[in-house]
Amino acid sequence: MKFTFYGHACFAVEIAGKKLLFDPFISGNDSAKDIDINSIQADYILVSHGHGDHIADLVTIANNTNATVIGMLEVTGWIENQGYKNCVGMNLGEMNADFGTVRMVPAAHSSSMPDGSYGGNPVGFVVKTDEGSFYYTGDTCLIMDMQLIPRYGKMDFAIMPIGGHFTMNAADAVIAAEFADCDKVVGVHYNTWPPVTIDTGDAKKRFEDAGRTLLLPAIGETITI
């Protein structure tokens, strides 16, 4: 599996012959100014919730790629009202896709759309394919529901926020990795703005001390997991 980081909580996973893009927020992130959103390819765009720092470039990239957008019903309804119709609205639970399955799982956060309308529940995703599986927590604090993740299968890696303030911090993410029984974690949602600025060395050490690995790819970097 190939993982590409686009900054903040935007990333892509190439798996089972498909490119899955998550939470596209690039143009409003000064740290990602060198990323050309018009060059990004996607077969699917998965949206964890409606906040602007997760969907700012969604409609533009969707129109560029004709990707299928997967999100909570209220989120996909808002997108359709923007004129983009290739959406699959769902709710907490599992759906089949041509690359495997997508399960929406609980996240504890908030969700509203840029116009202030209701964004439904915030969620995370469990993606399972014949090539491997991974868990994206979405924006969330540490929650006991994460202990259910191993029941859905062994995750090859997980993507978790580590910036604190609005979401889990690194210490919470270590516990979340234990709950999810996942040895490799990619950290997101950190060092974008002062409230989520962290000491990355300390974050990595916390994971190392727990016998797990925290991966922090540079913006624009692609790694193989």
Secondary structure, DSSP 8 states (H G I E B T S, - for coil): -EEEE-STT-EEEEETTEEEEES---TT-GGGTT--GGG---SEEE-S---HHHHTTHHHHHHHHT-EEEEEHHHHHHHHHTT---EEEE-SEEEEETTEEEEEEE--S--B-TTS-B----EEEEEEETTEEEEE--S----GGGGGGGGG---SEEEEE-B-TTS-BHHHHHHHHHHHT-SEEEEES-SSSGGG---HHHHHHHHHHTT-EEE---TT-EEE-
